[in-house]
Amino acid sequence: MVSIDRDKLYDGLLGLAIGDALGVPAEFMTRKHLNRKPITDMINGGCWDQPAGTWSDDTSMTLATIDALNKNDWIINKDTLIDIMINFVKWERHGKFAAHENRFDIGNTCLEAIDNFSVNKNPYTCGVTGDKRCGNGALMRILPCIYIESDMDILSVSRLTHDNETCDLASLAYTAYAKELMNGKDKYEALGVIREIIDKNPAYNKTLYKLFNNVGENEIYSTGYVVDTFEAAIWCVLNTDNYKDCVLKAVNLGDDTDTVAAIAGGLAGLYYGKDKIPTEWVSTLRDIGTLKRICFNE
């Protein structure tokens, strides 16, 4: 049976959910707009008109994944993958795993994969293929795979929605980096695992080497493209020295604010620990009991 450090898992999960909730009200706002009026706290409103502290699909799909892994002793096999997809269906259609059971957002590729599974019930073929389907909907929910040893098992979870090489590599690089942070490695030294993965996979269609240099914000993009999201999240971790500044920097990059902040927040949560997350944000987060119940398998 896989050994799970539930406290460390909660560090990452809470970090992810807080970043997600901070970003929801700013989603689709431009960087120019946010430079003039930056997000500095949890607020309500935005394009989704949600209460302050509401998480989105990033956290919901992560919770759905953890729930299925709990059910299957964190062993990846066909039954586990089916349970993850069943949970995604429950979330998409009935609001399960959503904050206050209201599923208000979903990416097109994730929706297509869920619809595919609803028809064919096959977790190995439901993921959407094609080089132009490189959104961040697999990366945003892959954090629980820090406890999965096999790369192929991690990829089988990633490919449930996004089945292409670019998303594969982003998921592998993210989980490898997250594992290093979880195990106490310095955030700069931990970059070596990303370099190793990129060196072994020349098919990656956009270099990530700029992460290893001093680059300005104008060289970082925060779109829904998985490589942009990955780079932006790592950049936010590297260019701040605490959880709060990391996720606020991620949100204020603009565009896909909730996902960039969720992914960066998951890393920062693992690195700094839940006790370094502002308590006022934790108290504002919606349905935090759901996070605890699923994380600790209660």
SERO-4910 file (N, C-alpha, C, O; in steps of 0.05 Angstrom, whole numbers):
BEGIN
 pado doro    nc1    nc2    nc3   cac1   cac2   cac3    cc1    cc2    cc3    oc1    oc2    oc3
  Met    A     17    -24      0      0      0      0     17     25      0     38     26     14
  Val    A     10     45    -16     25     70    -18     23     85      9      1     87     20
  Ser    A     46     95     18     46    111     43     41    140     36     56    152     21
  Ile    A     20    152     48     12    179     42     16    196     67      5    191     88
  Asp    A     32    217     64     34    237     86     11    257     82     13    276     66
  Arg    A    -10    252     96    -34    268     93    -30    298    100    -42    316     88
  Asp    A    -13    303    119     -8    331    126      6    346    103     -1    369     97
  Lys    A     26    333     90     39    346     67     20    348     44     20    368     30
  Leu    A      3    328     40    -17    330     19    -35    353     23    -42    368      5
  Tyr    A    -43    358     48    -60    380     55    -46    407     51    -58    426     43
  Asp    A    -20    408     56     -5    432     50     -8    440     21    -14    463     15
  Gly    A     -5    420      3     -7    426    -25    -35    432    -34    -41    450    -49
  Leu    A    -54    416    -23    -82    419    -31    -93    446    -22   -107    460    -37
  Leu    A    -87    454      3    -97    479     13    -84    502     -2    -97    522     -9
  Gly    A    -58    499     -8    -44    520    -24    -57    523    -51    -59    545    -61
  Leu    A    -64    500    -63    -77    501    -90   -104    514    -88   -111    531   -105
  Ala    A   -120    506    -69   -148    517    -67   -148    547    -61   -165    561    -72
  Ile    A   -130    556    -44   -129    584    -37   -121    600    -62   -133    621    -68
  Gly    A   -101    591    -77    -93    604   -101   -115    605   -121   -120    626   -134
  Asp    A   -129    583   -124   -152    581   -142   -173    602   -135   -183    616   -152
  Ala    A   -181    603   -109   -202    621   -100   -194    650   -103   -211    667   -110
  Leu    A   -168    656    -99   -159    683   -104   -161    692   -133   -167    715   -139
  Gly    A   -157    672   -150   -157    678   -179   -184    679   -192   -187    692   -213
  Val    A   -204    666   -180   -231    665   -193   -242    692   -200   -251    696   -222
  Pro    A   -242    712   -182   -254    738   -189   -238    753   -210   -249    772   -222
  Ala    A   -213    746   -215   -197    761   -234   -194    746   -261   -181    756   -279
  Glu    A   -207    723   -264   -203    708   -288   -211    724   -313   -232    737   -313
  Phe    A   -194    722   -333   -197    736   -359   -190    766   -358   -192    780   -378
  Met    A   -184    776   -334   -174    804   -333   -146    806   -345   -130    787   -342
  Thr    A   -140    828   -358   -114    831   -370    -93    839   -349   -100    849   -328
  Arg    A    -68    834   -356    -46    842   -338    -45    872   -336    -39    883   -314
  Lys    A    -51    886   -357    -52    915   -357    -72    925   -337    -67    944   -321
  His    A    -96    913   -337   -117    921   -318   -108    915   -290   -112    932   -272
  Leu    A    -96    892   -285    -89    884   -258    -64    900   -248    -61    903   -224
  Asn    A    -48    910   -266    -26    927   -258    -37    953   -246    -26    965   -228
  Arg    A    -60    962   -257    -72    987   -248    -88    982   -222    -89    999   -204
  Lys    A   -101    959   -221   -118    952   -198   -113    923   -189   -129    906   -195
  Pro    A    -91    918   -176    -83    890   -170   -101    877   -149   -113    891   -132
  Ile    A   -103    851   -151   -116    835   -130    -97    834   -106    -73    827   -109
  Thr    A   -107    840    -83    -90    839    -58   -103    822    -37    -90    817    -16
  Asp    A   -127    813    -41   -141    797    -21   -163    780    -34   -167    783    -58
  Met    A   -176    763    -19   -198    748    -30   -222    766    -32   -231    779    -13
  Ile    A   -233    767    -56   -257    784    -61   -278    768    -76   -273    746    -85
  Asn    A   -302    779    -77   -323    766    -92   -325    778   -120   -309    795   -127
  Gly    A   -345    769   -135   -351    782   -161   -335    769   -183   -331    745   -184
  Gly    A   -326    786   -202   -313    776   -226   -333    765   -246   -357    768   -242
  Cys    A   -323    754   -267   -340    745   -289   -359    722   -280   -380    718   -293
  Trp    A   -352    708   -259   -369    685   -250   -387    694   -227   -405    679   -219
  Asp    A   -383    718   -217   -400    729   -196   -402    710   -172   -425    704   -163
  Gln    A   -380    701   -162   -379    681   -140   -372    695   -114   -359    716   -114
  Pro    A   -381    684    -92   -374    694    -65   -343    692    -61   -330    675    -73
  Ala    A   -333    709    -44   -304    708    -38   -297    681    -27   -312    669    -11
  Gly    A   -274    670    -35   -265    645    -25   -275    620    -41   -271    598    -32
  Thr    A   -288    625    -63   -299    603    -79   -278    591    -98   -266    606   -114
  Trp    A   -273    565    -96   -254    553   -114   -269    544   -140   -293    545   -141
  Ser    A   -253    537   -160   -264    530   -186   -257    501   -194   -252    484   -177
  Asp    A   -257    496   -220   -252    470   -230   -225    458   -222   -222    434   -219
  Asp    A   -205    476   -219   -178    466   -211   -179    450   -186   -169    427   -185
  Thr    A   -191    461   -165   -193    447   -140   -213    424   -141   -208    403   -129
  Ser    A   -236    428   -154   -256    408   -156   -245    382   -168   -250    360   -158
  Met    A   -231    384   -190   -220    361   -204   -197    348   -188   -193    324   -189
  Thr    A   -183    365   -173   -162    354   -155   -175    337   -133   -165    315   -126
  Leu    A   -196    348   -121   -210    333   -100   -222    308   -111   -221    287    -98
  Ala    A   -234    309   -134   -245    285   -147   -224    264   -151   -230    240   -148
  Thr    A   -200    272   -158   -178    253   -162   -169    241   -135   -166    216   -134
  Ile    A   -166    257   -115   -158    247    -88   -179    227    -78   -172    206    -67
  Asp    A   -204    234    -81   -226    216    -71   -224    189    -84   -227    168    -70
  Ala    A   -219    188   -110   -217    162   -124   -192    147   -116   -192    123   -113
  Leu    A   -170    162   -112   -145    149   -102   -149    137    -75   -139    116    -69
  Asn    A   -162    152    -57   -168    141    -31   -183    114    -32   -177     95    -18
  Lys    A   -203    114    -50   -220     90    -53   -203     66    -62   -210     43    -56
  Asn    A   -182     71    -77   -166     50    -89   -138     47    -78   -120     38    -91
  Asp    A   -135     56    -53   -109     53    -39    -86     66    -54    -63     57    -51
  Trp    A    -91     86    -70    -71    101    -84    -55     84   -104    -32     89   -110
  Ile    A    -68     63   -113    -56     46   -134    -70     53   -160    -94     53   -162
  Ile    A    -54     58   -181    -65     66   -207    -69     41   -224    -50     27   -231
  Asn    A    -94     36   -230   -101     14   -248   -127     23   -262   -136     45   -259
  Lys    A   -138      6   -278   -162     13   -293   -185     21   -275   -199     40   -281
  Asp    A   -189      6   -254   -211     13   -235   -207     41   -223   -227     56   -221
  Thr    A   -183     48   -216   -178     74   -205   -184     96   -225   -197    116   -219
  Leu    A   -174     92   -250   -179    112   -271   -209    115   -277   -218    137   -282
  Ile    A   -223     93   -276   -252     94   -280   -265    110   -258   -283    126   -262
  Asp    A   -256    105   -233   -268    120   -210   -262    150   -212   -279    166   -205
  Ile    A   -238    157   -221   -232    185   -225   -251    197   -245   -262    219   -241
  Met    A   -255    184   -268   -273    194   -288   -302    195   -279   -316    214   -285
  Ile    A   -310    176   -264   -338    176   -252   -341    201   -235   -362    214   -235
  Asn    A   -320    207   -219   -321    230   -202   -322    256   -219   -336    275   -211
  Phe    A   -308    256   -241   -309    280   -259   -337    283   -270   -347    306   -272
  Val    A   -350    262   -276   -378    263   -286   -396    274   -264   -413    291   -269
  Lys    A   -393    264   -240   -409    274   -218   -405    303   -213   -424    318   -206
  Trp    A   -380    312   -216   -375    341   -213   -387    357   -236   -401    377   -231
  Glu    A   -383    348   -260   -393    364   -283   -423    365   -284   -434    386   -291
  Arg    A   -436    343   -277   -465    342   -280   -481    349   -255   -504    358   -256
  His    A   -469    344   -232   -484    348   -207   -471    366   -186   -482    371   -165
  Gly    A   -447    377   -192   -434    395   -174   -420    382   -151   -410    396   -133
  Lys    A   -418    355   -151   -402    343   -129   -373    351   -131   -363    354   -153
  Phe    A   -360    355   -109   -333    365   -106   -330    395   -112   -307    405   -111
  Ala    A   -351    408   -119   -350    437   -124   -356    452    -99   -370    442    -81
  Ala    A   -345    476    -97   -352    494    -74   -381    499    -74   -392    507    -95
  His    A   -394    496    -51   -423    498    -48   -439    484    -71   -460    493    -79
  Glu    A   -427    462    -80   -439    444   -100   -449    459   -125   -470    453   -136
  Asn    A   -434    479   -133   -441    495   -156   -418    494   -176   -398    508   -173
  Arg    A   -421    478   -197   -400    476   -218   -405    498   -238   -423    495   -255
  Phe    A   -389    519   -237   -395    542   -254   -375    545   -277   -378    562   -294
  Asp    A   -354    529   -277   -333    532   -298   -323    504   -306   -320    486   -289
  Ile    A   -317    501   -332   -304    477   -341   -291    483   -368   -303    497   -385
  Gly    A   -267    472   -372   -253    475   -397   -265    458   -419   -276    436   -413
  Asn    A   -262    466   -444   -274    452   -466   -262    424   -469   -277    405   -475
  Thr    A   -236    421   -465   -224    395   -469   -232    376   -446   -238    352   -451
  Cys    A   -233    386   -422   -243    369   -400   -271    360   -404   -278    337   -400
  Leu    A   -288    379   -413   -316    372   -419   -318    351   -440   -334    332   -438
  Glu    A   -302    353   -461   -303    334   -483   -294    306   -473   -306    286   -480
  Ala    A   -273    306   -457   -264    280   -446   -285    267   -428   -289    243   -429
  Ile    A   -298    283   -411   -319    272   -394   -342    262   -411   -353    240   -405
  Asp    A   -349    276   -432   -370    266   -450   -362    240   -463   -378    222   -466
  Asn    A   -337    239   -472   -326    214   -484   -329    191   -465   -338    169   -473
  Phe    A   -321    195   -440   -323    173   -421   -352    165   -416   -357    141   -412
  Ser    A   -369    184   -415   -398    178   -410   -409    159   -432   -427    144   -427
  Val    A   -397    161   -456   -407    144   -478   -392    117   -478   -405     96   -480
  Asn    A   -365    118   -477   -351     93   -481   -341     79   -456   -332     56   -457
  Lys    A   -342     93   -433   -334     81   -407   -305     72   -406   -298     55   -390
  Asn    A   -288     82   -424   -261     72   -426   -242     94   -418   -239    114   -432
  Pro    A   -228     91   -395   -210    112   -386   -185    115   -402   -170    134   -399
  Tyr    A   -179     96   -419   -155     97   -436   -160    110   -463   -140    116   -477
  Thr    A   -184    116   -469   -190    128   -495   -206    154   -493   -212    166   -514
  Cys    A   -214    161   -469   -232    185   -466   -217    211   -469   -229    231   -476
  Gly    A   -191    211   -464   -175    236   -465   -174    246   -494   -174    231   -513
  Val    A   -174    272   -496   -175    286   -522   -147    287   -533   -128    296   -519
  Thr    A   -143    279   -558   -117    278   -570   -114    303   -589   -133    317   -595
  Gly    A    -89    306   -598    -83    328   -617    -65    349   -606    -68    357   -583
  Asp    A    -46    358   -623    -26    377   -614    -38    405   -608    -25    421   -595
  Lys    A    -63    409   -617    -75    435   -612    -93    435   -587   -106    455   -580
  Arg    A    -93    412   -573   -109    410   -548    -90    410   -524    -90    391   -508
  Cys    A    -75    431   -522    -54    432   -501    -62    452   -480    -46    469   -472
  Gly    A    -86    450   -470    -94    467   -447    -83    457   -421    -68    438   -421
  Asn    A    -90    470   -400    -78    464   -374    -96    447   -355    -91    446   -331
  Gly    A   -116    435   -367   -136    420   -351   -126    394   -339   -139    384   -320
  Ala    A   -104    383   -349    -92    360   -335    -72    369   -314    -72    359   -292
  Leu    A    -56    389   -321    -36    400   -302    -49    410   -277    -38    407   -255
  Met    A    -72    423   -279    -84    436   -256    -94    416   -235    -99    424   -212
  Arg    A    -97    391   -242   -108    371   -223    -88    348   -217    -95    329   -204
  Ile    A    -63    351   -226    -44    329   -224    -29    328   -197    -14    309   -192
  Leu    A    -32    348   -180    -17    349   -155    -18    324   -138      2    316   -127
  Pro    A    -41    310   -136    -41    285   -120    -21    264   -129    -15    246   -113
  Cys    A    -12    266   -153      7    246   -164     35    250   -152     53    235   -161
  Ile    A     39    268   -134     64    269   -119     70    243   -104     92    238    -97
  Tyr    A     49    227    -99     52    202    -85     52    178   -104     50    155    -95
  Ile    A     53    183   -130     53    162   -150     82    160   -161     92    179   -171
  Glu    A     94    137   -159    122    133   -166    126    130   -196    144    142   -207
  Ser    A    109    116   -210    113    109   -238    104    132   -256     82    143   -253
  Asp    A    122    140   -274    116    160   -294     92    152   -311     75    168   -317
  Met    A     91    127   -318     69    117   -335     42    119   -320     22    125   -332
  Asp    A     43    114   -294     18    117   -279      9    147   -277    -14    153   -279
  Ile    A     29    164   -273     22    193   -273     11    201   -300     -9    216   -301
  Leu    A     22    191   -321     12    198   -348    -16    187   -353    -32    200   -367
  Ser    A    -22    164   -342    -48    153   -346    -69    170   -332    -92    172   -342
  Val    A    -62    184   -310    -80    202   -297    -82    228   -314   -104    239   -318
  Ser    A    -60    238   -323    -60    262   -339    -76    259   -365    -91    277   -373
  Arg    A    -72    236   -378    -85    231   -404   -115    226   -403   -128    223   -423
  Leu    A   -126    225   -379   -155    221   -377   -170    244   -391   -192    240   -402
  Thr    A   -158    267   -392   -170    290   -406   -153    300   -429   -164    306   -450
  His    A   -127    301   -425   -109    313   -445    -88    293   -454    -69    287   -439
  Asp    A    -92    282   -477    -75    260   -486    -56    269   -508    -61    264   -532
  Asn    A    -35    284   -501    -15    292   -520     12    296   -506     13    299   -482
  Glu    A     33    297   -522     60    297   -510     66    322   -494     79    320   -473
  Thr    A     56    345   -502     62    369   -488     50    369   -460     63    376   -441
  Cys    A     25    361   -458     12    358   -432     25    337   -415     28    339   -391
  Asp    A     33    315   -428     47    293   -414     72    304   -400     76    300   -376
  Leu    A     88    319   -415    113    329   -404    109    350   -382    124    350   -363
  Ala    A     89    367   -385     84    386   -365     75    372   -339     84    380   -317
  Ser    A     59    352   -341     50    337   -317     73    323   -304     75    324   -279
  Leu    A     91    311   -319    114    298   -308    133    318   -295    143    313   -273
  Ala    A    138    340   -308    157    360   -297    146    372   -272    160    377   -252
  Tyr    A    120    378   -271    107    390   -248    108    371   -224    116    379   -202
  Thr    A    100    346   -228    100    328   -205    128    322   -195    133    319   -171
  Ala    A    147    320   -214    175    316   -205    185    339   -188    198    335   -168
  Tyr    A    180    363   -197    188    387   -182    174    388   -155    186    394   -135
  Ala    A    148    383   -155    132    383   -130    143    362   -111    144    368    -87
  Lys    A    150    339   -120    161    319   -102    187    328    -89    192    324    -65
  Glu    A    204    342   -104    228    353    -93    222    373    -71    235    372    -50
  Leu    A    203    391    -76    196    411    -56    184    397    -31    191    405     -9
  Met    A    167    378    -36    154    363    -14    175    350      4    172    348     28
  Asn    A    197    341     -8    218    327      7    239    346     18    260    337     27
  Gly    A    234    372     17    251    391     30    274    403     14    291    416     25
  Lys    A    274    398    -12    296    408    -29    292    438    -34    269    448    -36
  Asp    A    314    453    -36    313    481    -43    299    485    -70    304    469    -88
  Lys    A    283    505    -72    267    509    -97    284    514   -122    275    508   -144
  Tyr    A    308    525   -118    326    529   -141    340    503   -149    342    496   -172
  Glu    A    349    489   -129    363    463   -134    343    443   -147    351    427   -164
  Ala    A    318    445   -139    298    426   -149    293    430   -179    281    412   -191
  Leu    A    301    452   -190    297    456   -219    311    436   -236    304    432   -259
  Gly    A    331    423   -224    346    403   -239    329    381   -250    335    370   -272
  Val    A    308    373   -236    291    351   -246    276    360   -270    270    344   -288
  Ile    A    268    385   -271    255    395   -295    273    394   -319    266    385   -341
  Arg    A    298    402   -315    318    402   -337    322    374   -347    324    369   -371
  Glu    A    324    355   -329    327    327   -337    304    317   -355    309    304   -375
  Ile    A    280    324   -347    257    315   -362    256    328   -390    250    315   -410
  Ile    A    263    354   -391    263    368   -417    285    357   -435    281    353   -459
  Asp    A    308    352   -424    331    341   -439    324    314   -452    334    308   -473
  Lys    A    308    298   -437    301    272   -447    278    272   -467    272    252   -480
  Asn    A    265    296   -470    241    297   -487    243    321   -506    230    341   -502
  Pro    A    259    318   -527    262    341   -546    237    348   -561    235    368   -575
  Ala    A    216    331   -559    191    336   -573    176    360   -560    158    371   -572
  Tyr    A    184    368   -536    172    391   -523    174    415   -542    197    423   -550
  Asn    A    152    427   -550    153    447   -571    158    475   -561    155    494   -577
  Lys    A    165    479   -536    173    505   -526    192    502   -503    185    488   -484
  Thr    A    215    513   -505    236    509   -485    228    521   -458    215    542   -457
  Leu    A    235    508   -437    231    518   -410    257    528   -398    258    535   -374
  Tyr    A    278    530   -414    303    537   -403    304    565   -392    321    572   -375
  Lys    A    286    582   -401    286    610   -390    280    610   -360    285    629   -346
  Leu    A    269    588   -350    264    586   -321    290    587   -305    290    594   -281
  Phe    A    312    579   -318    337    577   -303    353    603   -305    375    605   -295
  Asn    A    341    624   -317    354    649   -319    337    671   -306    314    666   -299
  Asn    A    349    694   -303    334    716   -292    317    729   -314    328    743   -331
  Val    A    292    724   -314    275    736   -335    254    754   -322    246    750   -300
  Gly    A    245    773   -338    226    792   -328    197    783   -333    193    763   -348
  Glu    A    179    796   -321    150    789   -324    141    790   -353    123    776   -360
  Asn    A    153    808   -369    145    811   -396    151    786   -413    141    783   -435
  Glu    A    168    769   -403    175    744   -417    158    720   -407    161    698   -417
  Ile    A    140    725   -388    123    704   -377     94    709   -386     84    731   -384
  Tyr    A     81    687   -395     54    689   -405     36    672   -387     45    652   -375
  Ser    A     11    680   -384     -7    666   -366    -32    658   -379    -54    661   -368
  Thr    A    -29    648   -403    -53    639   -419    -60    610   -410    -48    599   -392
  Gly    A    -80    600   -423    -89    572   -417    -72    551   -430    -77    527   -426
  Tyr    A    -52    559   -446    -34    540   -458    -16    528   -436     -5    542   -420
  Val    A    -14    502   -436     -2    488   -413     27    496   -408     35    497   -385
  Val    A     42    501   -429     70    509   -425     71    537   -412     87    541   -394
  Asp    A     55    555   -422     54    582   -409     46    580   -380     58    593   -363
  Thr    A     26    564   -374     17    560   -346     39    549   -329     44    559   -307
  Phe    A     52    528   -339     74    515   -323     96    535   -318    105    538   -295
  Glu    A    105    549   -339    126    569   -335    119    590   -316    135    598   -298
  Ala    A     94    601   -319     85    622   -301     85    614   -272     93    629   -254
  Ala    A     75    590   -267     73    580   -239    101    577   -227    106    585   -204
  Ile    A    120    565   -242    147    561   -231    160    588   -227    173    593   -207
  Trp    A    156    606   -246    167    633   -244    158    647   -219    174    661   -205
  Cys    A    133    645   -212    122    657   -188    134    646   -163    140    660   -144
  Val    A    139    619   -163    152    607   -140    180    617   -137    189    623   -115
  Leu    A    195    619   -159    223    627   -158    227    657   -152    247    664   -140
  Asn    A    207    673   -158    211    702   -156    196    714   -132    191    738   -131
  Thr    A    190    697   -112    178    706    -87    191    690    -65    204    669    -70
  Asp    A    187    698    -40    199    684    -18    178    676      4    186    670     27
  Asn    A    152    677     -4    132    668     15    107    661      0    103    668    -23
  Tyr    A     89    646     13     65    636      0     48    660    -11     39    659    -34
  Lys    A     42    679      6     24    701     -1     33    715    -26     17    719    -44
  Asp    A     58    723    -27     68    738    -50     67    721    -75     63    731    -97
  Cys    A     73    695    -72     73    677    -95     46    676   -109     45    680   -133
  Val    A     25    671    -94     -2    668   -106    -12    695   -116    -26    696   -136
  Leu    A     -6    717   -102    -15    743   -112     -1    750   -137    -13    762   -155
  Lys    A     25    744   -139     39    749   -164     27    733   -187     24    743   -209
  Ala    A     19    708   -181      7    691   -202    -20    703   -211    -25    704   -235
  Val    A    -36    711   -192    -62    722   -200    -59    747   -216    -73    751   -236
  Asn    A    -41    764   -209    -38    790   -221    -23    789   -248    -19    810   -261
  Leu    A    -15    765   -256     -5    762   -284    -28    764   -304    -24    769   -327
  Gly    A    -53    759   -294    -76    762   -311    -83    737   -327    -69    717   -325
  Asp    A   -105    739   -343   -115    719   -361   -125    694   -345   -146    696   -332
  Asp    A   -111    671   -346   -121    647   -333   -113    647   -304    -97    630   -295
  Thr    A   -123    667   -289   -113    673   -263   -117    651   -242    -99    645   -226
  Asp    A   -140    638   -243   -146    617   -223   -128    593   -226   -118    582   -206
  Thr    A   -123    585   -251   -107    561   -255    -77    566   -250    -64    550   -238
  Val    A    -67    589   -260    -39    595   -255    -34    597   -225    -14    586   -214
  Ala    A    -52    610   -210    -49    613   -181    -53    587   -167    -40    582   -146
  Ala    A    -71    570   -177    -75    544   -164    -50    527   -167    -41    514   -147
  Ile    A    -38    526   -190    -15    510   -195     10    520   -180     25    505   -167
  Ala    A     13    547   -180     34    559   -164     29    555   -134     47    549   -119
  Gly    A      4    558   -127     -4    555    -98      1    527    -88      8    524    -65
  Gly    A     -4    507   -104      2    480    -96     31    476    -89     38    463    -69
  Leu    A     48    486   -107     77    485   -102     85    500    -77    101    491    -60
  Ala    A     75    525    -75     82    542    -52     72    530    -26     85    532     -5
  Gly    A     48    517    -27     38    504     -3     56    481      6     61    478     30
  Leu    A     66    466    -13     84    444     -6    110    455      5    122    444     24
  Tyr    A    120    477     -6    146    488      1    146    502     28    164    499     44
  Tyr    A    125    519     32    125    535     57    108    523     79    112    529    102
  Gly    A     89    505     72     72    493     91     46    509     96     46    533     93
  Lys    A     26    496    105     -1    508    108      0    530    130    -16    549    128
  Asp    A     18    528    149     19    548    171     28    575    161     25    595    175
  Lys    A     40    576    137     49    601    126     28    614    107     33    635     96
  Ile    A      5    601    104    -16    613     88    -32    632    106    -38    625    128
  Pro    A    -38    656     96    -52    675    113    -78    663    125    -94    652    110
  Thr    A    -81    666    151   -104    654    164   -130    666    155   -151    653    155
  Glu    A   -130    692    148   -155    704    139   -164    693    112   -188    692    107
  Trp    A   -145    683     96   -153    670     71   -164    642     77   -184    634     64
  Val    A   -152    629     95   -162    602    102   -190    604    113   -207    587    107
  Ser    A   -195    623    130   -221    626    142   -242    635    122   -266    630    126
  Thr    A   -234    647    100   -253    656     79   -259    634     59   -279    635     46
  Leu    A   -241    615     57   -244    594     37   -270    579     41   -276    570     63
  Arg    A   -285    575     20   -311    561     21   -306    531     24   -288    519     13
  Asp    A   -324    519     40   -325    489     42   -298    477     49   -291    456     38
  Ile    A   -283    489     67   -257    479     74   -260    451     87   -241    435     86
  Gly    A   -283    446     99   -288    419    111   -287    397     90   -278    375     96
  Thr    A   -295    403     65   -294    384     44   -265    377     37   -258    354     32
  Leu    A   -248    398     36   -220    393     31   -208    374     52   -194    355     46
  Lys    A   -213    380     77   -202    364     99   -213    335     98   -198    316    101
  Arg    A   -239    333     94   -251    306     94   -239    288     73   -233    265     77
  Ile    A   -236    299     48   -226    283     26   -196    279     29   -186    257     25
  Cys    A   -181    299     37   -152    297     40   -145    276     61   -128    259     56
  Phe    A   -158    277     83   -152    259    105   -169    233    105   -168    217    123
  Asn    A   -184    230     84   -200    206     79   -217    200    104   -218    177    114
  Glu    A   -232    220    112   -249    217    136   -277    209    130   -294    206    147
***
